[in-house]
């Protein structure tokens, strides 16, 4: 039997995170907010709030897409995250402004809310949006905002890094 050499080491390379400049962040959200309403898709309703939650709460895409209506407490300005990357839940504080945005969105997007409803859903069948759809839409918004996108460059997770850096800048000032 062949036994591989114990010294064999697989090297994993991680790209440094992409951090949007303030101007890029403004252009990106302008592109997201300018999507026309459509009778075929609810992305003009969902995406402005979804991407603000990714940025304003520092969530991973999967965490935002897994949110159910009972996980959002707009009066306490918190989000309850279940089954995060490390397998543990946590409560995330959000700003009053983001809580108000979520409150208005939920009222508009969920006229007859059920506790099992996902906060962010696709109009087609009322299913939760999948991650590949979020990544595809994000690349389109980058192009609309004239932000270069390249391998290892900006992706939705970059909003999480932008949130952290923006807060560090505020706290350091």
N, C-alpha and C positions, 0 to 999 in steps of 0.2 A: 504494500500500500504506500502511496505517496503522501508524505506529510509536508505541508508547505513550511518554508523557513519561518521560524518564530520572529525573525527580524523584519518580515514583510509588513510594511506600514502603508496604509491607504491615507493619502493626504486629502483632506477636504478643504477646499478654498471657499471662503466666504467673502462676498463682495462687501465693501464698506457701505453703510446705509447712505441713501441719497436724501439730502435734506433740501427741501424747497426754500428758495429765498422768499421774502415777504411778497415781492412783486409776482413771482411765479404762483404763489398761493392765491393771490388776488385774481390773477388771470385764470387759474384753474377753476376757482369757484364761479367766476363770471361765465366760463364756458359751460359748467354744469348747470347753472341757473338759467341759461338761455335756451334750453331744450324746449321745443314746441310741444304743447299738449297734443295727444293723439288718442283716438278712440280705440286703437289697437294695442297700445302699450301704456303702462303707468310709470314709465321711467322718469318723465318730467315731474311727477309727484314724488316718487321714491328717492331718486338719486340725490337731489339737493340735501335731503335729510340724512340719508345713509352716509354720504361722504362727510357731512358735518359731524356725525356721530363718530366715524372713524378718526377724524382729526381732533374733535373737541373732547373726546373721552379717551383717546389713545388706544382704541380697541383693535384687535386683529380682525380681519375680514370675517373669519369663521365665527368669532364671538358676536359680532353685530348681526350676522345672518341667522344665528341661533336664538336671538332674542324673541321671547314670546311677550304678548301684551302684559301679563302679570309681572314680568321682569322690569317693566318701566314704571317707576314711581315719580311722576312729574311734580307732585306736591312736596316730596322730600328731595327732589332733584338727585335721584340715584338710579343706577342701572344694576340689576342683579345678573351677574355673569355665571352661567352654569357650564360645567364641562369645558373649562379653558384648556389651553395647551398643556399645562401641567396636571390636568385632571381635577383641579380643585375649583370651587366656586369662590366668587368674591363680589363685594359690593363696590361699585365705582361711583364717586360723586361727579356730578356734572354741573355746569353753570346754570344759573336761573334762566339765562337766555336760551341755552340749548334745551332745557326742560320745557320752556314755553313753545319752542319750535316743535319738539316732539309731541307735545299736547295738541297743538293745532294739526299736525300731520296725522296723528292717530284719529282725531275726530273726523278728518276728511277721508282718510284711507280705510277706516274701519267703521262704517256707519252702523253695523250690527255686530259689535265685537263679541267674540267667543274667547274664553281663556286659552284655548289651544291655538289661537291665531298667531302666526309669526308677524312680527312688527313689519318686516320688509318682505314683500311677496311680489310675485309676478302675476300680472293680470290673467295670464293664461292658466286657468285652473286653480288660481289662488294658492299656488305652491310657493314655498320659500324660493328666493333667488339663489342660484348656485354661484359658487366662487368664480367659475370660468366666465360667467356673464359679467360679474363685477370687474374682472381683469380686462375683458374685452371693451367694456364701456369706458373704463379708466383710460385705456390707450387712445380711444377716440377723443376723450376730453383733453388729453395731453396734446394731441394734434390740433384740436380746435383752439387751444390756448397758446399754440406755437411754442410748446416746451419740447425740446428734443427728447425722444425716448429711444433707448438703446438697450442692448443686453446688459443686465446688471444695473440698469438705470432706474428711473422712477417706476414704481408700481404701487398699488393701493397701500401696501405695508409702509411705504415711504411717508404716508400721512401720519402714521403713528410716530415716526422719528421726528417729523416736523412739529408735532404737538409737543414732544418732549423738549426739543431745542427751543421752541418759542417760549415755553414756560421757564426754562433755565435762563434765557435772556432776560425775561421779566424779573425773575427772582434776583439775578445778579445786579440789576440796575438799581 
